[in-house]
C-alpha cells in the first residue's frame, strides 16, 4: 500500500507511478487493467484517441508493454510504441505529438528485476493524485461492459524518428551558437533508456564522446554503472583524460557529473551551477517568478527539474546546461562545479519487508533523541522512498560526529522495527 501526498492510502500508485518486482507486483494482468482503466479515463472528444508508450531496457519491459497494448486497444485507443527512451523524452513526446496519454515502463534507478508504469497526461506532466485514485477504482472494477466494439478496437504501431525529435529538443535548450567543440566527454548511460540518444546528442553538439553503459542486455541496467554507481565513470574519465563525465540512471531522469580529476559532483552543486548561470543571464525576471514559481528544483541524487524546458527530471538536459557553463567560462569542471562547501551529510537506507516502521514507538523516540542531539545545529530528513521498500535517513550539520551519532540511532531503531 502507498500513501500519496493527499494522505489517502492508495493500492497501486506510489510517488512515482506503479512500481515493484516484475511478475510480483507488476504482472501482465495488472498492466492490462492499467491500460484499460487509463484508456477509459483519457478518452475525451470524438477524435481517435492515442497513447504513447516508451520503456527502458529491462527484460520485463517486453511483457509489460504487450499487456498494456492489449489493455489500451481493448478500450479503443491507438498505441504508439517508441521502444527504449528516456522518461523525459516520453513526457515531451506525449505533449509534442498531441497524445491523450503517455506511459513510461521503467523502475528508474532500481535493479533490472523491478519495473514500473508511470503515466503522463496530455500536457506531459505526471498525473495528479486525484486522477490516479480514479484509475485505481477502475482497475478494480468490471471492464466487460466498457470494452470497445469490434469495429472500434485500437491499433498499435512502432514509430520511427522519435529519438531524433528528442535529441533536437535537448539541443535546442542551449543557445544556437554554443558548441561543445574541444570537450572530451565520457557519458555513462547505465545500459538504460538513454543509451542511444545521449551519446548522439553530445556528438552532434561537437563534443568528442566516449560512451560506456551502452550495451543493454535486459539484465545489466544500473548494474555497477550509471548515476547510482559512478565509480566506473570516474575510472574511465581518468583513463582517457576526459574533461568531464556524465552519469545517467536507467531512465535518464537523473544525472551526476564527474570532474576531470575523477571526483563525483552531486545534484546540489549542479543545481547551484545552473541557477547561478540562469540568474546571470537574466532568466529570473520577476514576472516569470510570480507567474510560474521557481524554475530549478531537485535533489542531491541528480534528479533535477528545469521547468523552463521539461515537465519532469531530465538528466541529459541538465547535463547540457552544465556543459554550457563550462564552455562559457572556459575553466575546468572542478572549478566551475564547486559552488559551495557542503555541510557534512550522512544518508543511510534501511530496507523493510512490510508494515510502517516510521510509526513504531521506539523509532519515534529515536528520532526525538536525534533531534535533541543536534539541538538546532543541523537537520534530519526521514522519509520512506517512493520507489522501493526503503526508509531514507539523512542528517546534516556542522559537526560530522554528532550527525553520524544522530543518524546511527535512528537507523538502529528502524532496523529493529523492520526485522
Buried (B, 14 or more C-beta within 10 A) or exposed (E): EBBBEEEEEBEBBBBBBBBBBBEEBBBBEBBBBBBBBBBBBBBEEEEEBBBBBBBBBBBBBEBBBBBBBBBBBBBBBBBBBBBBBBBBBBBBBBBBBEBBBBBBBBBBBBBBBBBBBBBBBBEBBBBEBEBBBBBBEBBEBEBEEBBBEEEEBBEBEEBEEBBEBBBEBBBEBBEEEBEBEEBBBBBBBBBBBBBBBBBBBBBBBBBBBBBBBBEBEEEBBBBEBBBBBBEBBBBBBBEEEBBBBBBBBBBBBBBBBBBBEBBBBBBBBBBBBBBEBBEEEEBBEEEEEEEEEEBBBBBBBBBBBBEBBBBBBBBBBBBBBBBBBBBBEEEBBBEBBBBEEEBBBBEBEBEBEEEEBBEBEEBBEBBEBBBEBBEEEBBBEBEBBBBBBBBBBBBBBEBBEBBBBBBBBBBBBBBEBBE
